[in-house]
Amino acid sequence: MSTLVLENVSRWFGNVVAVNDVTMTVGPGVTGLLGPNGAGKTTLMAMMSGFLPPSSGTVAIDGTPVWRRTDAYRQIGLVPERELSFGYLTGRAFVRANADLHRLPDAAQATEAILGVVDMVEPAQRRIDTYSKGMRQRIKIAAALVHDPAILLLDEPFNGVDPRQRMHLMDLLRRLADEGRTVLFSSHILEEVERLARHVEVVVSGRHAASGDFGAIRRLMTDRPTRYSITSSDDRALAAALIAQTSVQAVQLRPRGGLDVQVSDLGSFATALPRLTRTQDLTLFELSPSDESLESVFSYLVAR
């Protein structure tokens, strides 16, 4: 079992700060690295896997720095988000090439063993450019695991994968974690993380926003003030009724019609709104969240 530790890690490219003073510990089991696109997840993965040096801070496995330490690289398997550029190879040849790069004493046996683990023995004789998205993900995982690393890093592994293949990949990652491996996968989709990982690390704009049990972080996200855009048959009457509700923090009439409503208790608001429209004899034409993007959710966590 191995533990990956980042201490005050930053990475900048010229004047652009991609990762800003991130400290986190990733241990055995499945951990989700959650954040919107552009949050710095891929840069963090590149530093964790030893492909990119931190501009400051340290990345270490069990106390051993990753950057330029060949013995540390042997403990890591990386599944990048980018598509394979080796479509002309068969799946078996691709995995075998990775086994040879690691100078495994019995590369052929290791190749066949890992193809069985990811259920790709039969398709391995075909060229990679004939594979579905899910199959390409599995062959990348096989290549990352062929040298039996203690740590597996996966960058957005479920992007573009159909629901059946997604379930297959999730089951595979759970099995790998049950073997004692440290499995870290990145995602910008909350539901993917919820289904697979109990421990979550949240990043936004290169900063570490939250860390811990998924349930606790999900409650923080759910309990945050929420804004809604509402239009009705009588916006002024609805505004007067809403402002009297304890679950409503603020109501603002828009010049061209409609309301902007800030809610502190979503459950109470969802119960009160239908009742108010009935008692006031109003008709709702529109009810939509105005700040439900991942960026706004994570920015709220950062501000806490």
C-alpha positions as CSV (number, residue, x, y, z in Angstrom):
1,M,0.0,0.0,0.0
2,S,1.3,3.5,-0.9
3,T,0.3,7.0,-0.1
4,L,0.7,10.0,-2.4
5,V,1.4,13.3,-0.5
6,L,1.3,16.8,-2.0
7,E,2.7,19.6,0.1
8,N,2.2,23.2,-0.9
9,V,2.3,22.3,-4.5
10,S,2.1,25.1,-7.1
11,R,2.6,25.1,-10.8
12,W,2.8,28.1,-13.1
13,F,3.3,28.5,-16.8
14,G,4.8,32.0,-17.4
15,N,2.4,34.4,-15.7
16,V,-0.4,31.8,-15.5
17,V,-0.9,30.0,-12.2
18,A,-2.4,26.5,-13.0
19,V,-2.1,25.1,-9.5
20,N,-1.9,27.2,-6.4
21,D,-0.5,25.9,-3.1
22,V,-2.3,22.6,-3.0
23,T,-1.8,20.2,0.0
24,M,-3.5,16.8,0.0
25,T,-2.9,13.2,0.9
26,V,-4.3,10.3,-1.2
27,G,-4.2,6.9,0.4
28,P,-5.4,3.4,-0.5
29,G,-8.9,3.1,-1.8
30,V,-10.8,5.1,-4.4
31,T,-10.5,8.9,-4.2
32,G,-12.3,11.3,-6.5
33,L,-10.6,14.5,-7.7
34,L,-13.6,16.7,-8.4
35,G,-13.6,20.1,-10.2
36,P,-14.9,21.9,-13.2
37,N,-13.0,21.9,-16.5
38,G,-10.0,24.1,-16.3
39,A,-9.7,23.7,-12.5
40,G,-6.1,22.3,-12.7
41,K,-7.0,18.6,-12.3
42,T,-4.9,17.5,-15.3
43,T,-1.9,19.6,-14.2
44,L,-2.1,18.0,-10.7
45,M,-2.2,14.5,-12.3
46,A,0.8,15.3,-14.4
47,M,2.8,16.3,-11.3
48,M,1.6,13.3,-9.3
49,S,2.7,10.9,-12.1
50,G,6.1,12.6,-12.5
51,F,5.6,14.0,-16.0
52,L,5.7,17.6,-14.8
53,P,7.8,19.1,-11.9
54,P,6.1,21.4,-9.4
55,S,7.2,25.0,-9.6
56,S,7.2,24.9,-5.8
57,G,6.3,22.3,-3.2
58,T,6.8,18.6,-3.2
59,V,5.0,15.5,-4.6
60,A,6.1,12.3,-2.8
61,I,5.1,8.6,-2.5
62,D,5.7,7.3,1.0
63,G,8.3,10.1,1.5
64,T,10.1,9.6,-1.8
65,P,9.8,12.6,-4.3
66,V,8.3,11.6,-7.6
67,W,10.0,14.0,-10.0
68,R,13.1,12.4,-11.6
69,R,13.0,9.4,-9.3
70,T,12.8,6.3,-11.5
71,D,12.0,4.0,-8.6
72,A,8.9,6.2,-7.8
73,Y,7.7,6.0,-11.4
74,R,7.5,2.2,-11.1
75,Q,4.9,2.6,-8.4
76,I,2.6,4.7,-10.6
77,G,0.2,3.9,-13.4
78,L,-1.3,6.8,-15.4
79,V,-4.4,6.7,-17.6
80,P,-4.4,10.1,-19.4
81,E,-7.6,11.7,-20.8
82,R,-6.2,12.2,-24.2
83,E,-6.9,9.6,-26.9
84,L,-4.3,7.1,-27.8
85,S,-2.1,8.0,-30.8
86,F,-1.2,4.3,-31.4
87,G,-4.4,3.3,-33.2
88,Y,-2.3,1.2,-35.7
89,L,-1.2,-1.1,-32.9
90,T,-3.3,-4.0,-31.6
91,G,-4.3,-3.8,-28.0
92,R,-2.0,-6.6,-27.1
93,A,1.0,-4.9,-28.8
94,F,0.3,-1.7,-27.0
95,V,0.2,-3.3,-23.6
96,R,3.3,-5.4,-24.3
97,A,5.2,-2.3,-25.4
98,N,4.5,-0.8,-21.9
99,A,5.6,-4.0,-20.3
100,D,8.8,-3.9,-22.2
101,L,9.4,-0.3,-21.3
102,H,9.3,-1.3,-17.7
103,R,11.7,-4.1,-18.4
104,L,9.5,-6.7,-16.8
105,P,11.2,-10.1,-16.6
106,D,8.3,-11.9,-18.2
107,A,6.6,-9.2,-20.3
108,A,4.5,-11.6,-22.3
109,Q,3.0,-13.3,-19.2
110,A,2.3,-9.9,-17.5
111,T,0.6,-8.7,-20.7
112,E,-1.8,-11.7,-20.8
113,A,-2.5,-11.5,-17.1
114,I,-3.5,-7.8,-17.2
115,L,-5.6,-8.2,-20.3
116,G,-7.6,-10.8,-18.4
117,V,-8.1,-8.4,-15.5
118,V,-9.6,-5.8,-17.7
119,D,-11.6,-8.3,-19.8
120,M,-9.8,-7.5,-23.0
121,V,-8.1,-10.9,-24.0
122,E,-10.2,-11.4,-27.1
123,P,-10.3,-7.8,-28.4
124,A,-6.6,-7.5,-27.8
125,Q,-5.9,-9.0,-31.2
126,R,-7.6,-6.1,-32.9
127,R,-6.2,-2.7,-33.8
128,I,-6.9,0.0,-31.2
129,D,-8.5,2.3,-33.8
130,T,-11.4,-0.3,-34.1
131,Y,-12.2,-0.1,-30.4
132,S,-15.2,1.7,-28.8
133,K,-14.4,4.5,-26.3
134,G,-14.9,2.1,-23.4
135,M,-12.6,-0.5,-24.9
136,R,-9.9,2.2,-25.4
137,Q,-10.2,3.2,-21.8
138,R,-9.8,-0.4,-20.7
139,I,-6.7,-1.0,-22.8
140,K,-5.2,2.2,-21.4
141,I,-5.9,0.9,-17.9
142,A,-4.2,-2.4,-18.8
143,A,-1.1,-0.6,-20.1
144,A,-1.1,1.5,-16.9
145,L,-1.4,-1.6,-14.7
146,V,0.9,-4.1,-16.5
147,H,3.9,-3.3,-14.2
148,D,1.6,-3.8,-11.1
149,P,1.8,-0.3,-9.7
150,A,0.6,0.5,-6.2
151,I,-1.0,3.8,-7.4
152,L,-3.3,4.3,-10.4
153,L,-4.1,7.8,-11.6
154,L,-7.0,8.2,-14.1
155,D,-7.8,11.6,-15.8
156,E,-11.5,11.9,-16.7
157,P,-11.8,8.1,-17.4
158,F,-15.6,8.2,-18.0
159,N,-15.7,10.9,-20.6
160,G,-17.6,9.7,-23.7
161,V,-18.2,6.2,-22.2
162,D,-21.7,4.7,-22.6
163,P,-23.6,3.7,-19.4
164,R,-22.8,0.0,-19.7
165,Q,-19.1,0.6,-20.1
166,R,-19.1,3.1,-17.4
167,M,-20.5,0.5,-14.9
168,H,-17.8,-1.9,-16.1
169,L,-15.1,0.6,-15.5
170,M,-16.4,1.5,-12.1
171,D,-16.5,-2.1,-11.0
172,L,-13.0,-2.6,-12.2
173,L,-11.7,0.4,-10.2
174,R,-13.5,-0.8,-7.1
175,R,-11.8,-4.2,-7.5
176,L,-8.4,-2.6,-7.9
177,A,-9.0,-0.5,-4.8
178,D,-10.1,-3.7,-2.8
179,E,-6.6,-5.1,-3.7
180,G,-5.1,-2.3,-1.6
181,R,-4.2,0.0,-4.5
182,T,-4.4,3.8,-4.3
183,V,-6.9,4.8,-7.0
184,L,-7.4,8.4,-7.9
185,F,-9.7,9.5,-10.7
186,S,-10.6,13.0,-11.8
187,S,-14.0,14.1,-12.9
188,H,-16.1,17.2,-13.4
189,I,-19.4,15.3,-12.9
190,L,-20.7,15.1,-9.3
191,E,-22.7,12.0,-9.9
192,E,-19.7,10.0,-11.2
193,V,-17.8,10.7,-8.1
194,E,-20.7,10.0,-5.8
195,R,-21.2,6.5,-7.3
196,L,-17.6,5.5,-6.9
197,A,-15.6,7.4,-4.3
198,R,-16.4,8.1,-0.6
199,H,-13.3,10.3,-0.2
200,V,-13.2,13.4,-2.4
201,E,-10.7,16.2,-3.1
202,V,-12.2,19.3,-4.6
203,V,-10.2,21.8,-6.7
204,V,-11.3,25.0,-8.4
205,S,-9.2,27.6,-10.3
206,G,-6.1,25.7,-9.2
207,R,-7.0,25.9,-5.5
208,H,-7.8,23.1,-3.1
209,A,-11.5,23.8,-2.2
210,A,-12.5,20.9,0.1
211,S,-11.4,17.5,1.3
212,G,-13.1,14.6,3.0
213,D,-16.1,12.3,3.0
214,F,-18.2,12.7,-0.1
215,G,-21.4,13.0,2.0
216,A,-20.2,15.9,4.0
217,I,-19.0,17.8,1.0
218,R,-22.2,17.1,-0.8
219,R,-24.1,18.6,2.1
220,L,-22.0,21.7,1.9
221,M,-22.9,22.0,-1.8
222,T,-26.6,21.4,-1.2
223,D,-26.8,23.7,1.8
224,R,-25.3,26.7,0.0
225,P,-27.5,29.7,-0.9
226,T,-29.2,29.0,-4.2
227,R,-30.5,31.6,-6.7
228,Y,-33.5,31.1,-8.9
229,S,-35.0,33.0,-11.8
230,I,-38.8,33.1,-11.7
231,T,-41.5,34.6,-13.9
232,S,-45.2,34.5,-13.0
233,S,-48.6,36.0,-13.8
234,D,-48.1,38.6,-11.1
235,D,-44.4,39.1,-10.2
236,R,-45.0,41.8,-7.6
237,A,-47.6,39.7,-5.7
238,L,-45.3,36.7,-5.7
239,A,-42.4,38.8,-4.5
240,A,-44.4,40.1,-1.6
241,A,-45.4,36.5,-0.6
242,L,-41.9,35.1,-1.0
243,I,-40.1,37.7,1.0
244,A,-42.2,36.7,4.1
245,Q,-40.8,33.1,3.9
246,T,-37.9,32.2,6.2
247,S,-36.3,30.1,3.5
248,V,-36.0,33.2,1.2
249,Q,-33.0,35.5,1.8
250,A,-33.7,38.1,-0.9
251,V,-36.1,38.9,-3.8
252,Q,-35.4,41.3,-6.6
253,L,-37.8,42.4,-9.4
254,R,-36.2,42.5,-12.8
255,P,-36.9,45.6,-14.9
256,R,-38.2,43.6,-17.8
257,G,-40.3,41.2,-15.7
258,G,-39.5,38.2,-13.5
259,L,-37.8,37.8,-10.2
260,D,-34.4,36.9,-8.9
261,V,-34.7,34.9,-5.7
262,Q,-32.0,33.8,-3.3
263,V,-32.9,30.8,-1.1
264,S,-31.1,29.5,2.0
265,D,-33.2,26.4,2.5
266,L,-34.0,24.6,-0.7
267,G,-36.3,22.0,0.9
268,S,-38.5,24.6,2.6
269,F,-38.6,26.8,-0.5
270,A,-39.6,23.8,-2.7
271,T,-42.5,23.1,-0.4
272,A,-43.6,26.7,0.1
273,L,-43.6,27.9,-3.6
274,P,-46.5,25.6,-4.9
275,R,-48.6,26.5,-1.8
276,L,-48.0,30.3,-2.3
277,T,-48.9,30.1,-6.0
278,R,-52.2,28.4,-5.1
279,T,-53.2,30.7,-2.3
280,Q,-52.3,33.8,-4.3
281,D,-54.0,32.4,-7.5
282,L,-50.8,32.9,-9.5
283,T,-49.4,31.0,-12.4
284,L,-45.7,30.2,-12.7
285,F,-44.3,30.5,-16.2
286,E,-40.6,29.8,-15.4
287,L,-38.6,28.5,-12.5
288,S,-34.9,27.8,-13.2
289,P,-31.7,27.9,-11.1
290,S,-29.4,30.7,-12.1
291,D,-26.2,29.6,-10.5
292,E,-26.1,25.8,-10.8
293,S,-22.8,25.6,-12.7
294,L,-20.0,23.6,-11.1
295,E,-17.9,26.8,-11.1
296,S,-20.4,28.5,-8.8
297,V,-20.8,25.4,-6.5
298,F,-17.0,25.1,-6.1
299,S,-16.5,28.8,-5.7
300,Y,-18.9,28.7,-2.8
301,L,-16.7,26.0,-1.2
302,V,-13.5,28.0,-1.7
303,A,-15.1,31.0,0.0
304,R,-16.0,29.0,3.1
